[in-house]
Amino acid sequence: MVVSEIKSPLNVSETPGGCSSSSVHRKELSVFFIESDNRRLALGRGYTGGTTPVNIHGKPIANLSKTGGWIAALFIFGNEMAERMAYFGLSVNMVAFMFYVMHRPFESSSNAVNNFLGISQASSVLGGFLADAYLGRYWTIAIFTTMYLLGLIGITLGASLKMFVPDQGNCDQLSLLLGNCQPAKSWQMLYLYTVLYITGFGAAGIRPCVSSFGADQFDEKSKEYKTHLDRFFNFFYLSVTLGAIIAFTLVVYVQMEHGWGMAFGTLAIAMAISNALFFAGTPLYRHRLPGGSPLTRVAQVLVAAFRKRGAAFTSSEFIGLYEVPGLKSAVNGSRKIPHTGDFRWLDKAALQLKEDGLEPSPWKLCTVTQVEEVKILIRLIPIPACTIMLSLVLTEYLTLSVQQAYTLNTHIQHLKLPVTCMPVFPGLSIFLILSLYYSVFVPITRRITGNPHGASQLQRVGIGLAVSIISVAWAGLFENYRRHYAIQHGFQFNFLTQMPDLTAYWLLIQYCLIGIAEVFCIVGLLEFLYEEAPDAMKSIGSAYAALAGGLGCFAATILNNIVKAATRNSDGNSWLSQNINTGRFDCLYWLLTLLSLLNFCVFLWSAHRYKYRAVETEEDKSRTYL
């Protein structure tokens, strides 16, 4: 598939050339002869559709009724479910595997997994870039899902063959705690990290593309498009949740009954089946052509704006803001984007001067659409950035809450629930919320907001962030109670002993609240980014969410290191001591509550200032801006 970079048209005379400096001074900067495709209203604001869908060979689809829709989306749901099953299966089991099998300290094992999760999510920008620039979403998923499977096979082999793990003889629980077990050799850890990061990069290529590729399967011209899109992202996250539930239950059960090799092998088998289903659905998929390197287009705008930083819009040399004539933009896979008045310094990149000549370089003169793409990417940044805090809290829950559960009674009458199964409860709460979303939440909020879909995307993100504050505040309250209970009943130094009279199911409150927060925040964010991202940068937009998740993982590691250094006393203990009963996890939860509250205030300010993409009406299409 050949993709060329954006270039300015050779014949500049086709662009309008008459404009007095006084008229420019009197009016806002405007675009000459911008003829954009129609942009429909959605929820009372502008919604920008993509381009005409094509088949896998890049040819227009003659009969759209035979492709796309919910049937095609089901194949994509399966791929995402298996990917999330593997992701959460690794996140919940890899810390224990490194500690119990590879004999790594718990702290370093936790940090290693946090870094793996962070790199896996943060590098999703690479997957989004490749999809939007060169490969398209289908081929990006196809390549990286295969890489993901190879990584899982490697992890399975590493857990199954004795040569890849240290000697397990004479290594009981006391020896593990004292660090007396034979440590893993350097080459064994190198192998584990290699296959682990192959898996991570595989996930990074899939994650930003799957939701966008699934949304591509619906017809933008349909009256039901907005409803389908809204339901798609809810069902998409439902598939994510099902994958997590399976990881926290079935995979944990397999590990306990049949060992680590079978547990990781289950993840590999599930990924192989989902890959086969994904490829089986190939004839049904609708595709979008990649639009060339988005990073190059961004760089061209920045360079051109810098070169013309000294040029004035009132100069006698000023011809106008440059845009190609006709309905189509110069960016492959994108419609024209109307000019907006913010970030005026970027408009210098589209400032057409007489000195630009007949063959202007794209590094000196860019189209308005190209400039507006960069503006949109900048405007989007604060919203996903505010979800970094939620990701940080989720990451802390994966480790802190499990450590709490080790000291609590996990029995349900005669059934003992494994501690590693505790994270299944946020998944169950998400499943419940998504099941009741349209029958309960939407009718109630519709009466309050007047929005036919209950709440806008930004409102849902805000609801999620608000609920996360309540969740982490409750976690602090309960941890304070749990710690005092342990000290009063003689468990202060028995941090691996369960307290029979204090049930672990008090943790369900914080788990369920964070599950509710996640479903509102992440689903709303994914839908928001898909709608607001430029047509030729949909995967980059989705990658923003994954990048925020990855930065949250890194932020959790950084925060833990800062807290340990700042709170370490003369005995070497800190808030995050390995003995949870002598540590102060409750103080960390209070700190997270304060940070979450500050983050929520920043989100409210950012959401209030956010400007949705402009609406292009039929009148705009036939009007010449003066």
PABA-521871 format. One line per field, with one value per residue (C-alpha): residue number from 1; y, x, z. Coordinates in Angstrom, 2 decimals. Layout:
N
k = [NUM, ...]
Y = [Y, ...]
X = [X, ...]
Z = [Z, ...]
% end
This chain:
626
k = [1, 2, 3, 4, 5, 6, 7, 8, 9, 10, 11, 12, 13, 14, 15, 16, 17, 18, 19, 20, 21, 22, 23, 24, 25, 26, 27, 28, 29, 30, 31, 32, 33, 34, 35, 36, 37, 38, 39, 40, 41, 42, 43, 44, 45, 46, 47, 48, 49, 50, 51, 52, 53, 54, 55, 56, 57, 58, 59, 60, 61, 62, 63, 64, 65, 66, 67, 68, 69, 70, 71, 72, 73, 74, 75, 76, 77, 78, 79, 80, 81, 82, 83, 84, 85, 86, 87, 88, 89, 90, 91, 92, 93, 94, 95, 96, 97, 98, 99, 100, 101, 102, 103, 104, 105, 106, 107, 108, 109, 110, 111, 112, 113, 114, 115, 116, 117, 118, 119, 120, 121, 122, 123, 124, 125, 126, 127, 128, 129, 130, 131, 132, 133, 134, 135, 136, 137, 138, 139, 140, 141, 142, 143, 144, 145, 146, 147, 148, 149, 150, 151, 152, 153, 154, 155, 156, 157, 158, 159, 160, 161, 162, 163, 164, 165, 166, 167, 168, 169, 170, 171, 172, 173, 174, 175, 176, 177, 178, 179, 180, 181, 182, 183, 184, 185, 186, 187, 188, 189, 190, 191, 192, 193, 194, 195, 196, 197, 198, 199, 200, 201, 202, 203, 204, 205, 206, 207, 208, 209, 210, 211, 212, 213, 214, 215, 216, 217, 218, 219, 220, 221, 222, 223, 224, 225, 226, 227, 228, 229, 230, 231, 232, 233, 234, 235, 236, 237, 238, 239, 240, 241, 242, 243, 244, 245, 246, 247, 248, 249, 250, 251, 252, 253, 254, 255, 256, 257, 258, 259, 260, 261, 262, 263, 264, 265, 266, 267, 268, 269, 270, 271, 272, 273, 274, 275, 276, 277, 278, 279, 280, 281, 282, 283, 284, 285, 286, 287, 288, 289, 290, 291, 292, 293, 294, 295, 296, 297, 298, 299, 300, 301, 302, 303, 304, 305, 306, 307, 308, 309, 310, 311, 312, 313, 314, 315, 316, 317, 318, 319, 320, 321, 322, 323, 324, 325, 326, 327, 328, 329, 330, 331, 332, 333, 334, 335, 336, 337, 338, 339, 340, 341, 342, 343, 344, 345, 346, 347, 348, 349, 350, 351, 352, 353, 354, 355, 356, 357, 358, 359, 360, 361, 362, 363, 364, 365, 366, 367, 368, 369, 370, 371, 372, 373, 374, 375, 376, 377, 378, 379, 380, 381, 382, 383, 384, 385, 386, 387, 388, 389, 390, 391, 392, 393, 394, 395, 396, 397, 398, 399, 400, 401, 402, 403, 404, 405, 406, 407, 408, 409, 410, 411, 412, 413, 414, 415, 416, 417, 418, 419, 420, 421, 422, 423, 424, 425, 426, 427, 428, 429, 430, 431, 432, 433, 434, 435, 436, 437, 438, 439, 440, 441, 442, 443, 444, 445, 446, 447, 448, 449, 450, 451, 452, 453, 454, 455, 456, 457, 458, 459, 460, 461, 462, 463, 464, 465, 466, 467, 468, 469, 470, 471, 472, 473, 474, 475, 476, 477, 478, 479, 480, 481, 482, 483, 484, 485, 486, 487, 488, 489, 490, 491, 492, 493, 494, 495, 496, 497, 498, 499, 500, 501, 502, 503, 504, 505, 506, 507, 508, 509, 510, 511, 512, 513, 514, 515, 516, 517, 518, 519, 520, 521, 522, 523, 524, 525, 526, 527, 528, 529, 530, 531, 532, 533, 534, 535, 536, 537, 538, 539, 540, 541, 542, 543, 544, 545, 546, 547, 548, 549, 550, 551, 552, 553, 554, 555, 556, 557, 558, 559, 560, 561, 562, 563, 564, 565, 566, 567, 568, 569, 570, 571, 572, 573, 574, 575, 576, 577, 578, 579, 580, 581, 582, 583, 584, 585, 586, 587, 588, 589, 590, 591, 592, 593, 594, 595, 596, 597, 598, 599, 600, 601, 602, 603, 604, 605, 606, 607, 608, 609, 610, 611, 612, 613, 614, 615, 616, 617, 618, 619, 620, 621, 622, 623, 624, 625, 626]
Y = [0.00, 3.25, 6.29, 9.66, 12.63, 15.72, 18.19, 21.59, 21.82, 22.90, 25.58, 28.21, 30.38, 28.08, 29.48, 32.86, 35.72, 38.84, 40.16, 43.59, 43.97, 46.07, 43.36, 40.83, 43.22, 43.78, 40.14, 36.88, 34.91, 32.96, 30.46, 31.22, 28.87, 26.15, 23.64, 20.99, 17.89, 18.18, 17.63, 16.30, 17.38, 14.92, 15.68, 19.32, 19.77, 18.94, 15.40, 14.77, 11.56, 9.78, 8.93, 6.39, 2.85, 0.48, -3.24, -4.90, -4.18, -0.44, -0.45, 1.19, -1.25, -1.58, -2.96, -1.75, -3.88, -7.01, -5.66, -4.03, -3.67, -5.66, -8.99, -7.61, -5.95, -9.30, -10.68, -7.60, -7.96, -11.48, -10.24, -7.54, -9.96, -12.33, -9.46, -8.12, -11.63, -12.02, -8.50, -8.89, -12.50, -11.38, -8.36, -10.43, -13.50, -12.18, -10.51, -13.79, -15.76, -13.58, -13.77, -17.46, -19.03, -16.63, -15.72, -11.98, -9.61, -8.65, -4.94, -5.38, -7.86, -5.36, -2.52, -4.72, -5.60, -1.97, -0.91, -3.64, -2.46, 1.15, 0.53, -1.67, 1.15, 4.14, 2.60, 2.35, 5.65, 3.66, 1.33, 4.27, 5.99, 2.92, 2.40, 6.00, 6.49, 3.33, 0.03, 0.85, -0.50, -4.01, -4.83, -3.21, -5.47, -8.50, -7.99, -7.10, -9.71, -12.33, -10.80, -10.94, -14.65, -15.39, -13.58, -15.60, -18.83, -17.75, -17.02, -20.42, -22.18, -20.20, -21.30, -24.93, -25.84, -26.19, -24.73, -21.29, -21.13, -21.42, -24.51, -24.76, -27.21, -26.26, -23.07, -22.76, -19.60, -18.63, -18.97, -16.77, -14.05, -14.22, -14.24, -17.58, -19.25, -19.67, -16.52, -16.67, -16.46, -13.31, -15.08, -16.56, -13.10, -11.79, -14.43, -13.67, -9.94, -10.47, -12.54, -10.34, -7.18, -8.88, -9.46, -5.86, -4.42, -6.74, -5.29, -1.78, -2.30, -3.77, -1.46, 1.86, 0.20, -2.24, 0.27, 2.55, -0.36, -1.60, 1.86, 2.00, -0.83, 1.40, 3.60, 7.28, 8.26, 6.14, 7.93, 5.34, 5.90, 7.83, 5.24, 2.40, 4.16, 4.81, 1.17, -0.11, 1.51, 0.18, -3.36, -2.97, -2.27, -5.11, -7.44, -5.92, -6.65, -10.25, -10.81, -9.43, -11.56, -14.71, -13.74, -13.19, -16.43, -19.18, -18.40, -18.15, -21.49, -23.16, -21.82, -23.17, -26.59, -27.19, -24.82, -21.76, -23.34, -24.30, -20.88, -18.97, -21.62, -20.91, -17.28, -18.35, -20.72, -18.01, -15.57, -18.14, -18.76, -15.04, -14.51, -17.21, -15.58, -12.14, -13.34, -15.31, -12.06, -10.39, -10.44, -8.57, -5.67, -2.10, -0.32, 3.27, 4.24, 5.45, 9.17, 9.31, 9.99, 12.13, 12.93, 14.31, 16.49, 17.76, 18.47, 20.32, 22.61, 23.35, 24.04, 26.20, 28.17, 28.74, 29.89, 32.46, 33.50, 37.04, 37.40, 39.55, 38.82, 42.51, 42.43, 43.53, 40.21, 38.28, 36.43, 34.35, 31.18, 28.37, 25.54, 23.38, 23.93, 21.39, 19.19, 16.96, 17.94, 17.39, 14.85, 11.34, 9.87, 13.20, 15.73, 19.42, 20.97, 24.53, 27.14, 27.99, 31.05, 29.51, 28.78, 31.63, 31.17, 27.87, 29.71, 31.12, 27.69, 28.28, 31.93, 32.18, 34.95, 36.10, 34.90, 31.28, 31.07, 28.51, 25.39, 25.97, 23.41, 21.63, 22.59, 26.27, 26.30, 23.93, 23.72, 24.90, 21.31, 20.26, 23.10, 22.29, 18.66, 19.86, 22.21, 19.34, 17.11, 19.90, 20.62, 16.93, 16.54, 17.87, 15.48, 12.13, 13.68, 14.04, 10.28, 9.50, 9.80, 7.12, 4.79, 5.47, 4.51, 1.35, 0.36, 0.88, -1.22, -4.15, -4.41, -2.67, -4.26, -7.72, -7.17, -6.11, -9.22, -11.50, -10.37, -10.83, -13.76, -14.62, -17.44, -17.46, -20.01, -23.18, -21.72, -20.03, -17.45, -17.06, -13.65, -13.20, -13.47, -10.34, -7.98, -9.80, -7.73, -4.45, -6.44, -7.77, -4.26, -3.02, -5.90, -4.99, -1.27, -1.89, -4.29, -1.69, 1.35, 1.74, 0.57, 2.55, 5.18, 6.69, 7.30, 8.94, 11.19, 12.06, 13.79, 15.76, 16.71, 16.67, 14.69, 11.85, 9.58, 10.45, 12.17, 13.48, 11.87, 14.53, 14.28, 10.52, 11.05, 13.53, 11.09, 8.42, 10.68, 11.78, 8.18, 7.28, 9.91, 8.25, 4.84, 5.79, 7.75, 4.66, 2.60, 4.93, 4.65, 0.86, 0.45, 2.65, 0.39, -2.82, -1.73, -0.80, -4.08, -6.06, -4.27, -4.64, -8.38, -9.32, -9.56, -6.66, -8.82, -11.64, -9.85, -13.10, -14.53, -14.05, -12.48, -14.90, -12.35, -9.61, -10.41, -9.39, -8.49, -5.02, -4.48, -4.98, -1.43, 0.16, -2.45, -1.87, 1.91, 1.89, -0.42, 2.06, 4.88, 2.96, 2.16, 5.76, 7.34, 5.02, 4.32, 8.02, 8.84, 6.29, 7.56, 11.19, 10.64, 8.74, 11.48, 14.42, 13.12, 14.19, 11.83, 10.59, 10.31, 8.19, 5.60, 8.32, 9.70, 6.28, 5.93, 8.99, 6.88, 4.05, 6.53, 8.02, 4.50, 3.81, 7.08, 6.18, 2.95, 4.83, 7.50, 4.78, 3.48, 7.02, 7.91, 4.72, 5.45, 9.03, 7.92, 5.28, 7.73, 10.50, 8.37, 5.93, 6.09, 5.02, 1.40, 1.28, 1.15, 3.44, 3.88, 1.04, -1.44, -5.07, -5.68, -3.98, -3.93, -1.73, 0.38, 3.18, 2.25, 4.37, 7.51, 6.65, 6.29, 9.73, 11.16, 9.58, 11.05, 14.55, 14.14, 12.77, 15.74, 18.21, 16.29, 16.44, 20.23, 20.44, 18.24, 20.48, 23.50, 21.71, 20.34, 23.77, 25.33, 22.56, 23.57, 20.83, 20.49, 23.06, 22.35, 22.82, 23.52, 23.38, 27.17, 27.04, 24.75, 27.29, 30.40, 32.15, 33.67, 37.25]
X = [0.00, 1.62, 1.17, 2.57, 3.21, 1.07, 2.29, 0.99, -0.63, 1.63, -0.70, -1.05, -3.14, -6.06, -6.27, -7.90, -5.56, -7.44, -7.59, -6.86, -4.98, -7.77, -10.37, -8.10, -7.57, -11.31, -12.40, -11.24, -8.79, -10.78, -10.30, -10.67, -12.79, -12.97, -15.49, -15.96, -18.15, -21.27, -20.83, -23.83, -25.05, -24.76, -26.10, -26.41, -22.85, -20.64, -19.67, -17.07, -17.31, -14.49, -14.06, -15.65, -14.97, -12.98, -12.30, -9.05, -7.64, -8.32, -11.22, -14.60, -17.22, -20.05, -22.62, -22.12, -25.01, -22.87, -20.05, -19.57, -22.27, -22.63, -21.63, -18.21, -17.92, -18.43, -15.22, -13.39, -14.93, -13.48, -9.98, -10.21, -11.61, -8.67, -6.16, -7.61, -7.76, -4.05, -3.23, -5.02, -3.93, -0.32, -0.85, -2.39, -0.13, 3.26, 4.09, 3.40, 5.32, 8.40, 8.19, 7.38, 9.09, 11.83, 12.59, 12.64, 11.83, 8.16, 8.93, 11.11, 8.60, 5.79, 7.80, 8.85, 5.23, 4.14, 6.83, 5.75, 2.14, 3.24, 5.43, 2.72, 0.19, 2.46, 3.92, 0.39, 1.18, 3.49, 0.64, -1.65, 1.01, 1.62, -2.11, -2.86, 0.30, 1.09, -0.57, -4.19, -5.94, -6.58, -2.99, -1.67, -3.94, -3.03, 0.72, 0.73, -1.81, 0.52, 3.42, 1.27, 0.64, 4.34, 5.13, 2.51, 3.91, 7.36, 6.06, 4.32, 7.55, 9.45, 7.02, 6.85, 10.51, 12.77, 15.76, 14.12, 13.47, 15.78, 15.88, 12.74, 14.18, 14.34, 12.37, 9.47, 7.53, 9.95, 12.92, 11.15, 10.54, 14.15, 15.49, 17.28, 15.91, 18.18, 17.73, 17.09, 20.14, 20.64, 19.96, 16.75, 15.49, 16.63, 14.55, 11.52, 11.77, 12.26, 9.12, 7.22, 8.03, 7.29, 3.84, 3.72, 4.56, 2.02, -0.63, 0.60, -0.13, -3.58, -4.94, -5.23, -6.64, -9.30, -11.86, -11.40, -11.53, -14.73, -16.31, -15.32, -17.77, -20.83, -22.33, -21.88, -24.77, -27.26, -29.72, -28.92, -25.16, -24.82, -26.87, -24.83, -21.58, -22.69, -23.73, -20.61, -18.24, -20.30, -20.30, -16.63, -15.80, -18.09, -15.82, -12.84, -14.57, -15.40, -11.74, -10.73, -13.27, -12.01, -8.42, -9.21, -11.18, -10.51, -6.82, -6.25, -8.05, -5.96, -2.80, -3.76, -4.81, -2.40, 0.54, 2.00, 2.67, -0.97, -2.16, -0.05, -0.82, -4.54, -3.86, -1.94, -4.72, -7.36, -5.25, -4.77, -8.52, -9.28, -6.68, -8.32, -11.74, -10.37, -8.87, -12.04, -14.01, -11.76, -14.32, -16.81, -14.61, -14.77, -11.43, -10.16, -7.19, -4.17, -3.54, 0.25, 2.51, 0.64, 3.90, 5.35, 2.28, 2.55, 6.25, 5.54, 3.04, 5.43, 8.37, 6.31, 4.83, 8.30, 9.69, 6.92, 6.81, 7.73, 5.18, 2.12, -1.45, -1.76, 1.29, 0.92, 2.54, -0.36, -2.53, -4.68, -4.82, -3.91, -6.31, -6.66, -9.76, -12.57, -14.35, -11.40, -8.49, -4.84, -4.66, -5.49, -8.37, -9.55, -12.23, -11.49, -11.61, -12.94, -10.61, -10.80, -9.53, -7.48, -3.73, -3.31, 0.44, -0.08, -2.02, 1.32, 1.96, -0.97, -0.09, 0.28, 2.64, 3.62, 7.16, 5.92, 5.83, 4.17, 5.67, 5.64, 7.36, 5.08, 7.70, 7.02, 3.29, 0.62, -3.10, -5.67, -6.85, -3.31, -3.01, -6.40, -5.34, -2.52, -4.86, -7.27, -4.50, -3.41, -6.97, -7.54, -4.50, -5.92, -8.90, -7.02, -4.27, -6.83, -7.49, -3.86, -4.87, -7.55, -5.01, -2.62, -5.32, -6.18, -2.50, -2.17, -5.28, -3.75, -0.96, -2.15, -5.59, -4.15, -1.74, -4.72, -6.64, -3.79, -4.52, -8.30, -10.70, -11.63, -14.06, -17.65, -19.08, -17.13, -15.69, -12.28, -11.73, -8.10, -6.65, -5.65, -9.33, -10.25, -9.75, -12.63, -15.11, -14.46, -15.07, -18.35, -19.46, -18.56, -20.53, -23.53, -23.33, -23.06, -26.00, -28.18, -26.80, -29.54, -32.43, -31.60, -28.87, -29.84, -33.55, -32.65, -29.89, -31.91, -34.43, -31.66, -29.47, -31.96, -29.38, -31.03, -28.12, -28.23, -24.87, -22.27, -18.85, -17.19, -19.95, -19.38, -15.63, -16.37, -18.75, -16.05, -13.40, -15.80, -16.67, -12.95, -12.45, -15.15, -13.56, -10.06, -11.41, -13.30, -10.13, -8.30, -11.05, -11.16, -7.37, -7.14, -9.71, -8.01, -4.59, -5.83, -7.77, -4.60, -2.58, -5.28, -5.70, -2.01, -1.48, 0.95, 3.87, 1.85, 1.14, 0.76, -1.77, -5.46, -7.52, -10.48, -12.99, -12.39, -13.78, -12.09, -15.43, -15.22, -12.83, -15.75, -16.93, -13.76, -13.53, -17.09, -16.77, -13.57, -15.28, -18.12, -15.58, -13.69, -16.69, -17.95, -14.54, -12.88, -15.92, -16.73, -13.10, -12.81, -15.98, -14.93, -11.50, -12.92, -15.41, -13.10, -9.86, -9.07, -10.37, -6.89, -5.73, -8.44, -5.95, -3.68, -6.71, -7.48, -3.80, -4.17, -6.30, -3.76, -0.92, -2.71, -3.07, 0.62, 1.66, -0.58, 1.39, 4.70, 3.29, 2.33, 5.91, 7.32, 4.85, 5.65, 9.39, 8.87, 6.62, 9.10, 12.00, 10.07, 8.50, 11.34, 12.26, 15.38, 14.16, 13.90, 10.11, 7.92, 4.27, 4.80, 6.60, 6.44, 4.65, 1.35, 0.42, 3.39, 3.12, 0.65, -1.23, -4.09, -1.94, -1.11, -4.83, -5.45, -2.71, -4.33, -7.68, -6.19, -4.45, -7.65, -9.63, -7.12, -7.14, -10.95, -10.85, -8.39, -10.70, -13.71, -11.70, -10.40, -13.83, -15.41, -12.82, -12.90, -14.25, -15.88, -15.07, -16.78, -19.96, -19.88, -23.34, -24.62, -24.47, -20.80, -20.08, -21.21, -19.89, -16.62, -14.96, -13.79]
Z = [0.00, -1.11, 1.08, 0.08, 2.33, 2.08, -0.48, -1.43, -4.88, -7.65, -8.93, -6.26, -8.51, -7.84, -4.35, -3.99, -3.96, -3.12, 0.39, 1.77, 4.97, 6.44, 5.93, 7.59, 10.48, 10.91, 10.80, 12.33, 10.30, 7.75, 4.97, 1.31, -0.80, 1.82, 0.50, 3.12, 3.19, 5.28, 9.02, 10.89, 14.28, 17.11, 20.57, 19.67, 18.43, 15.50, 14.69, 12.03, 10.07, 8.35, 4.68, 2.39, 3.66, 1.45, 1.39, 2.35, -1.12, -0.79, -3.26, -2.53, -1.23, -3.73, -1.29, 2.29, 3.54, 3.13, 5.30, 8.70, 11.31, 14.51, 12.94, 11.97, 15.37, 17.14, 15.60, 16.88, 20.35, 20.54, 19.79, 22.44, 25.03, 24.59, 24.64, 27.89, 29.34, 28.66, 29.89, 33.22, 33.52, 33.34, 35.62, 38.42, 38.10, 37.01, 40.35, 42.17, 39.51, 39.88, 43.67, 44.20, 41.16, 40.04, 43.69, 43.10, 46.02, 46.13, 45.74, 42.65, 41.17, 41.65, 40.10, 37.17, 36.39, 36.83, 34.35, 31.94, 32.15, 31.74, 28.71, 27.19, 27.38, 26.75, 23.61, 22.18, 20.48, 18.21, 17.22, 16.59, 14.49, 12.31, 11.80, 10.83, 8.78, 6.84, 7.73, 8.45, 11.53, 10.21, 9.31, 12.49, 14.56, 12.44, 12.90, 16.57, 17.63, 16.12, 18.08, 21.20, 20.67, 20.19, 23.45, 25.35, 23.92, 25.11, 28.62, 28.68, 27.74, 30.37, 33.08, 31.88, 31.31, 34.34, 32.50, 32.49, 36.27, 39.32, 41.53, 43.66, 46.20, 49.89, 49.21, 51.64, 52.54, 55.32, 52.98, 50.45, 53.04, 54.25, 50.69, 51.12, 47.95, 44.94, 42.81, 39.09, 36.85, 34.84, 31.53, 32.93, 33.88, 30.49, 28.74, 30.91, 30.33, 26.58, 26.07, 28.51, 26.55, 23.24, 24.70, 25.90, 22.49, 20.91, 23.20, 22.39, 18.70, 19.29, 21.97, 20.05, 16.93, 18.11, 19.39, 16.36, 13.92, 15.53, 15.32, 11.63, 10.94, 11.31, 8.59, 9.39, 7.10, 9.02, 11.29, 13.95, 13.70, 16.95, 18.85, 17.35, 18.22, 21.78, 22.28, 20.53, 23.02, 25.94, 24.52, 23.65, 27.27, 28.28, 26.27, 28.11, 31.40, 30.47, 29.60, 32.99, 34.86, 33.14, 33.96, 37.64, 38.01, 35.47, 34.98, 38.74, 39.20, 36.50, 38.13, 41.54, 40.24, 37.35, 37.79, 36.14, 32.76, 32.27, 33.48, 30.97, 28.35, 28.82, 27.89, 24.78, 23.69, 24.14, 22.10, 19.33, 19.10, 19.01, 16.27, 14.18, 14.66, 13.82, 10.54, 9.77, 9.81, 7.22, 4.35, 6.54, 7.64, 6.43, 6.24, 6.22, 4.13, 6.14, 5.72, 5.69, 8.63, 11.17, 12.95, 9.71, 9.21, 12.78, 12.28, 9.03, 10.80, 13.65, 11.33, 8.95, 11.85, 13.30, 9.95, 9.55, 13.20, 12.24, 9.42, 10.09, 9.04, 8.09, 5.83, 2.21, 1.30, 2.88, 0.36, 2.67, 4.73, 2.40, 1.55, -1.53, -3.68, -3.96, -1.47, -0.55, 1.66, 0.86, 3.70, 2.50, 4.52, 5.92, 5.13, 5.29, 8.73, 9.11, 10.53, 14.24, 16.04, 18.85, 18.76, 16.26, 16.29, 14.46, 11.73, 10.60, 9.05, 6.65, 6.07, 2.31, 1.21, -2.25, -1.62, -1.32, -5.13, -7.34, -5.75, -1.99, 0.19, 2.71, 5.31, 4.57, 3.78, 5.14, 4.48, 7.00, 7.49, 8.38, 10.89, 12.40, 12.89, 15.14, 17.00, 17.67, 19.00, 21.36, 22.52, 23.31, 25.59, 28.90, 28.94, 28.77, 30.93, 33.73, 33.59, 34.48, 38.13, 37.74, 36.15, 39.04, 41.56, 39.60, 39.54, 43.28, 43.87, 41.98, 44.57, 47.76, 47.88, 47.30, 50.22, 52.34, 51.34, 52.50, 56.08, 55.87, 55.92, 52.31, 53.12, 51.90, 54.34, 53.37, 50.15, 50.33, 47.62, 46.48, 47.24, 43.59, 42.65, 44.59, 41.60, 39.87, 41.84, 39.99, 36.80, 38.14, 39.10, 35.61, 34.09, 36.24, 35.43, 31.69, 31.86, 33.61, 31.78, 29.17, 31.33, 34.49, 34.12, 30.75, 31.59, 34.91, 33.60, 30.48, 32.71, 34.41, 31.45, 28.58, 26.64, 24.65, 25.59, 29.27, 29.60, 27.22, 26.98, 29.14, 31.73, 31.96, 32.38, 35.17, 36.90, 36.77, 38.29, 41.04, 41.98, 42.05, 44.76, 46.89, 46.27, 47.38, 50.37, 51.55, 51.02, 53.40, 56.03, 55.91, 55.90, 58.99, 60.71, 59.48, 60.72, 64.20, 64.37, 63.53, 66.21, 68.88, 68.23, 68.18, 64.42, 64.13, 63.02, 61.42, 58.17, 56.19, 58.64, 57.96, 60.74, 61.01, 62.38, 59.80, 56.37, 53.14, 51.66, 53.15, 50.24, 47.86, 48.51, 47.17, 44.40, 43.19, 43.39, 41.34, 38.83, 38.44, 38.08, 35.42, 33.26, 33.21, 32.74, 30.24, 28.04, 27.90, 27.13, 24.29, 22.63, 23.13, 21.57, 18.60, 17.81, 18.35, 16.80, 13.23, 10.54, 9.59, 13.22, 14.88, 16.15, 17.51, 19.35, 20.86, 21.77, 23.99, 26.37, 26.43, 26.89, 29.89, 31.31, 30.82, 32.42, 35.36, 35.84, 35.75, 38.07, 40.57, 40.63, 40.98, 43.73, 45.64, 45.46, 46.64, 49.50, 50.62, 50.57, 52.31, 55.05, 55.85, 59.55, 61.42, 61.53, 57.74, 57.79, 55.70, 54.75, 52.27, 54.49, 53.42, 56.73, 55.95, 59.65, 60.58, 57.42, 56.79, 53.65, 54.94, 54.71, 51.10, 50.38, 51.94, 49.74, 46.68, 47.75, 47.90, 44.53, 42.97, 44.27, 42.83, 39.55, 39.44, 39.80, 36.91, 34.82, 35.51, 34.39, 31.26, 30.31, 30.73, 28.42, 25.81, 22.40, 20.36, 16.69, 14.51, 12.52, 8.77, 7.34, 3.80, 3.71, 4.62, 1.68, -0.88, 0.84, 0.05, 3.08, 2.64]
% end
